[in-house]
């Protein structure tokens, strides 16, 4: 599983989205939070891509560090796993 630590949603076609790359994931739930702990994005799609826009207010998020919590299962193991970390958004 590859999880980026920085992305640049500026429309240049390079690193425009925060997403997870893996062929081993069978189920995924992702939640992304701003620096105050407010949820700005959530998805249960394996193919999700976050473009840096707050999913609930529809306002582009500012530059900064966002934390994520990802709960997932793999094809090899049905036991749920949790991954937490952060990614930096740079416009």
N, CA and C atoms as a LAMMPS dump frame, in Angstrom:
ITEM: TIMESTEP
0
ITEM: NUMBER OF ATOMS
273
ITEM: BOX BOUNDS ff ff ff
-5.0000000000000000e+02 5.0000000000000000e+02
-5.0000000000000000e+02 5.0000000000000000e+02
-5.0000000000000000e+02 5.0000000000000000e+02
ITEM: ATOMS id mol type element x y z
1 1 1 N 0.855 -1.176 0
2 1 2 C 0 0 0
3 1 3 C 0.898 1.234 0
4 2 1 N 0.617 2.132 -0.919
5 2 2 C 1.371 3.382 -1.018
6 2 3 C 0.442 4.533 -0.665
7 3 1 N 0.842 5.322 0.343
8 3 2 C 0.066 6.481 0.784
9 3 3 C 0.968 7.7 0.667
10 4 1 N 0.568 8.693 -0.134
11 4 2 C 1.43 9.871 -0.306
12 4 3 C 1.489 10.718 0.964
13 5 1 N 2.561 11.467 1.125
14 5 2 C 2.652 12.376 2.27
15 5 3 C 2.547 13.84 1.841
16 6 1 N 2.392 14.082 0.538
17 6 2 C 2.197 15.438 0.035
18 6 3 C 1.449 15.354 -1.298
19 7 1 N 0.585 16.333 -1.553
20 7 2 C -0.057 16.42 -2.861
21 7 3 C -0.319 17.876 -3.184
22 8 1 N -0.436 18.146 -4.477
23 8 2 C -0.522 19.524 -4.963
24 8 3 C -1.694 19.66 -5.94
25 9 1 N -2.91 19.885 -5.429
26 9 2 C -4.083 19.969 -6.309
27 9 3 C -4.165 21.296 -7.062
28 10 1 N -3.239 21.485 -8
29 10 2 C -3.185 22.752 -8.739
30 10 3 C -3.537 22.583 -10.218
31 11 1 N -3.985 21.397 -10.61
32 11 2 C -4.437 21.185 -11.972
33 11 3 C -3.35 20.942 -13.005
34 12 1 N -2.106 20.721 -12.562
35 12 2 C -1.033 20.497 -13.538
36 12 3 C -0.896 19.037 -13.948
37 13 1 N -1.735 18.167 -13.385
38 13 2 C -1.696 16.754 -13.745
39 13 3 C -0.671 15.931 -12.986
40 14 1 N 0.05 16.544 -12.062
41 14 2 C 1.058 15.843 -11.267
42 14 3 C 0.685 15.955 -9.791
43 15 1 N 0.469 14.833 -9.135
44 15 2 C 0.138 14.801 -7.699
45 15 3 C -1.066 15.665 -7.347
46 16 1 N -2.075 15.689 -8.207
47 16 2 C -3.25 16.535 -7.966
48 16 3 C -4.23 15.962 -6.95
49 17 1 N -4.063 14.681 -6.572
50 17 2 C -5.009 14.046 -5.662
51 17 3 C -4.288 13.297 -4.558
52 18 1 N -4.97 13.191 -3.422
53 18 2 C -4.535 12.291 -2.357
54 18 3 C -5.313 11.004 -2.558
55 19 1 N -4.618 9.905 -2.741
56 19 2 C -5.267 8.611 -2.907
57 19 3 C -4.31 7.512 -2.465
58 20 1 N -4.833 6.317 -2.341
59 20 2 C -4.046 5.173 -1.903
60 20 3 C -3.884 4.218 -3.077
61 21 1 N -2.679 3.781 -3.278
62 21 2 C -2.391 2.858 -4.369
63 21 3 C -2.079 1.479 -3.785
64 22 1 N -2.928 0.503 -4.13
65 22 2 C -2.701 -0.864 -3.686
66 22 3 C -3.582 -1.807 -4.478
67 23 1 N -3.054 -2.944 -4.807
68 23 2 C -3.836 -3.98 -5.476
69 23 3 C -4.284 -5.042 -4.485
70 24 1 N -3.848 -4.923 -3.217
71 24 2 C -4.147 -5.938 -2.212
72 24 3 C -5.353 -5.588 -1.34
73 25 1 N -5.866 -4.368 -1.421
74 25 2 C -6.962 -3.944 -0.544
75 25 3 C -8.297 -4.444 -1.083
76 26 1 N -9.073 -5.054 -0.188
77 26 2 C -10.397 -5.532 -0.58
78 26 3 C -11.514 -4.625 -0.071
79 27 1 N -11.271 -3.909 1.012
80 27 2 C -12.247 -2.961 1.57
81 27 3 C -11.485 -1.806 2.184
82 28 1 N -12.052 -0.592 2.086
83 28 2 C -11.35 0.587 2.58
84 28 3 C -12.354 1.633 3.069
85 29 1 N -12.072 2.213 4.212
86 29 2 C -12.803 3.372 4.732
87 29 3 C -11.761 4.417 5.092
88 30 1 N -11.881 5.599 4.519
89 30 2 C -10.899 6.652 4.782
90 30 3 C -11.607 7.894 5.311
91 31 1 N -10.986 8.536 6.309
92 31 2 C -11.463 9.805 6.854
93 31 3 C -10.261 10.746 6.913
94 32 1 N -10.477 11.993 6.467
95 32 2 C -9.406 12.988 6.46
96 32 3 C -9.867 14.178 7.292
97 33 1 N -8.952 14.694 8.118
98 33 2 C -9.264 15.767 9.059
99 33 3 C -8.314 16.943 8.893
100 34 1 N -8.82 18.149 9.157
101 34 2 C -7.951 19.329 9.134
102 34 3 C -7.204 19.439 10.459
103 35 1 N -6.418 20.485 10.627
104 35 2 C -5.579 20.611 11.83
105 35 3 C -6.367 20.829 13.11
106 36 1 N -7.645 21.165 12.993
107 36 2 C -8.5 21.334 14.169
108 36 3 C -9.309 20.082 14.469
109 37 1 N -9.124 19.048 13.677
110 37 2 C -9.835 17.8 13.895
111 37 3 C -11.182 17.719 13.21
112 38 1 N -11.499 18.696 12.365
113 38 2 C -12.761 18.666 11.621
114 38 3 C -12.625 17.737 10.424
115 39 1 N -13.613 16.858 10.245
116 39 2 C -13.588 15.956 9.097
117 39 3 C -13.844 16.763 7.832
118 40 1 N -12.958 16.621 6.839
119 40 2 C -13.108 17.343 5.578
120 40 3 C -13.404 16.409 4.408
121 41 1 N -13.216 15.087 4.623
122 41 2 C -13.46 14.133 3.547
123 41 3 C -13.638 12.754 4.147
124 42 1 N -14.52 11.969 3.534
125 42 2 C -14.637 10.556 3.894
126 42 3 C -15.112 9.77 2.686
127 43 1 N -14.686 8.528 2.624
128 43 2 C -15.077 7.677 1.509
129 43 3 C -14.9 6.215 1.914
130 44 1 N -15.694 5.358 1.297
131 44 2 C -15.486 3.918 1.466
132 44 3 C -15.192 3.257 0.124
133 45 1 N -14.807 4.067 -0.852
134 45 2 C -14.449 3.562 -2.175
135 45 3 C -12.948 3.288 -2.253
136 46 1 N -12.606 2.121 -2.742
137 46 2 C -11.192 1.785 -2.927
138 46 3 C -10.543 2.737 -3.926
139 47 1 N -11.319 3.258 -4.849
140 47 2 C -10.805 4.134 -5.903
141 47 3 C -10.973 5.624 -5.603
142 48 1 N -11.136 5.995 -4.323
143 48 2 C -11.333 7.406 -3.98
144 48 3 C -10.123 8.242 -4.396
145 49 1 N -10.386 9.504 -4.653
146 49 2 C -9.331 10.501 -4.864
147 49 3 C -9.82 11.789 -4.232
148 50 1 N -9.014 12.358 -3.328
149 50 2 C -9.386 13.622 -2.697
150 50 3 C -8.618 14.746 -3.381
151 51 1 N -9.351 15.755 -3.847
152 51 2 C -8.756 16.877 -4.575
153 51 3 C -8.472 18.089 -3.694
154 52 1 N -8.581 17.933 -2.378
155 52 2 C -8.29 19.023 -1.465
156 52 3 C -9.487 19.916 -1.174
157 53 1 N -10.655 19.582 -1.72
158 53 2 C -11.866 20.366 -1.461
159 53 3 C -12.607 19.729 -0.297
160 54 1 N -13.042 20.566 0.663
161 54 2 C -13.824 20.071 1.782
162 54 3 C -15.112 19.472 1.223
163 55 1 N -15.314 18.204 1.464
164 55 2 C -16.447 17.468 0.914
165 55 3 C -17.789 18.002 1.42
166 56 1 N -17.796 18.624 2.58
167 56 2 C -19.043 19.031 3.212
168 56 3 C -19.398 20.493 2.946
169 57 1 N -18.378 21.355 2.851
170 57 2 C -18.631 22.778 2.594
171 57 3 C -18.39 23.15 1.14
172 58 1 N -17.732 22.252 0.386
173 58 2 C -17.373 22.474 -1.026
174 58 3 C -16.353 23.602 -1.212
175 59 1 N -15.644 23.968 -0.152
176 59 2 C -14.629 25.024 -0.191
177 59 3 C -13.245 24.371 -0.293
178 60 1 N -12.379 24.852 -1.191
179 60 2 C -11.018 24.308 -1.257
180 60 3 C -10.292 24.502 0.077
181 61 1 N -9.672 23.437 0.543
182 61 2 C -8.914 23.51 1.788
183 61 3 C -7.625 24.287 1.551
184 62 1 N -7.164 25.014 2.584
185 62 2 C -5.922 25.782 2.436
186 62 3 C -4.7 24.871 2.532
187 63 1 N -3.54 25.423 2.197
188 63 2 C -2.283 24.711 2.419
189 63 3 C -2.235 24.253 3.865
190 64 1 N -1.651 23.097 4.087
191 64 2 C -1.498 22.64 5.458
192 64 3 C -1.361 21.14 5.55
193 65 1 N -1.27 20.689 6.78
194 65 2 C -1.13 19.265 7.068
195 65 3 C -2.497 18.725 7.464
196 66 1 N -2.878 17.628 6.846
197 66 2 C -4.143 16.965 7.113
198 66 3 C -3.845 15.56 7.616
199 67 1 N -4.594 15.114 8.609
200 67 2 C -4.403 13.765 9.132
201 67 3 C -5.45 12.841 8.522
202 68 1 N -5.122 11.574 8.46
203 68 2 C -6.054 10.598 7.922
204 68 3 C -6.103 9.373 8.83
205 69 1 N -7.227 8.696 8.773
206 69 2 C -7.413 7.397 9.417
207 69 3 C -8.002 6.485 8.357
208 70 1 N -7.327 5.394 8.095
209 70 2 C -7.748 4.463 7.055
210 70 3 C -7.947 3.094 7.692
211 71 1 N -9.15 2.587 7.597
212 71 2 C -9.435 1.226 8.033
213 71 3 C -9.609 0.391 6.777
214 72 1 N -8.928 -0.74 6.727
215 72 2 C -8.96 -1.529 5.505
216 72 3 C -8.788 -3.013 5.796
217 73 1 N -9.175 -3.815 4.827
218 73 2 C -8.888 -5.237 4.847
219 73 3 C -8.197 -5.57 3.53
220 74 1 N -7.468 -6.66 3.546
221 74 2 C -6.774 -7.095 2.336
222 74 3 C -7.364 -8.424 1.859
223 75 1 N -7.063 -8.769 0.635
224 75 2 C -7.514 -10.053 0.1
225 75 3 C -6.885 -11.218 0.868
226 76 1 N -5.698 -11.008 1.415
227 76 2 C -4.986 -12.063 2.131
228 76 3 C -5.487 -12.257 3.559
229 77 1 N -6.097 -11.212 4.14
230 77 2 C -6.532 -11.297 5.539
231 77 3 C -7.817 -10.51 5.74
232 78 1 N -8.856 -11.16 6.243
233 78 2 C -10.121 -10.452 6.474
234 78 3 C -10.106 -9.58 7.738
235 79 1 N -9.064 -9.672 8.543
236 79 2 C -8.976 -8.869 9.763
237 79 3 C -8.753 -7.404 9.405
238 80 1 N -9.543 -6.531 10.013
239 80 2 C -9.425 -5.095 9.743
240 80 3 C -8.113 -4.549 10.291
241 81 1 N -7.512 -3.666 9.527
242 81 2 C -6.28 -2.989 9.937
243 81 3 C -6.548 -1.49 9.932
244 82 1 N -5.789 -0.76 10.731
245 82 2 C -5.938 0.688 10.816
246 82 3 C -4.598 1.341 10.535
247 83 1 N -4.623 2.344 9.678
248 83 2 C -3.428 3.122 9.377
249 83 3 C -3.748 4.588 9.603
250 84 1 N -2.892 5.275 10.338
251 84 2 C -3.06 6.707 10.591
252 84 3 C -1.806 7.424 10.153
253 85 1 N -1.974 8.668 9.712
254 85 2 C -0.819 9.435 9.297
255 85 3 C -1.237 10.831 8.876
256 86 1 N -0.357 11.482 8.137
257 86 2 C -0.651 12.837 7.691
258 86 3 C -0.143 13.038 6.268
259 87 1 N -0.76 14.002 5.614
260 87 2 C -0.358 14.393 4.268
261 87 3 C -0.417 15.917 4.192
262 88 1 N 0.507 16.501 3.478
263 88 2 C 0.557 17.944 3.33
264 88 3 C -0.06 18.346 2.003
265 89 1 N -0.959 19.322 2.05
266 89 2 C -1.585 19.875 0.857
267 89 3 C -0.864 21.178 0.538
268 90 1 N -0.363 21.27 -0.695
269 90 2 C 0.325 22.476 -1.167
270 90 3 C -0.345 22.901 -2.456
271 91 1 N -0.878 24.103 -2.462
272 91 2 C -1.568 24.601 -3.677
273 91 3 C -0.591 25.33 -4.571
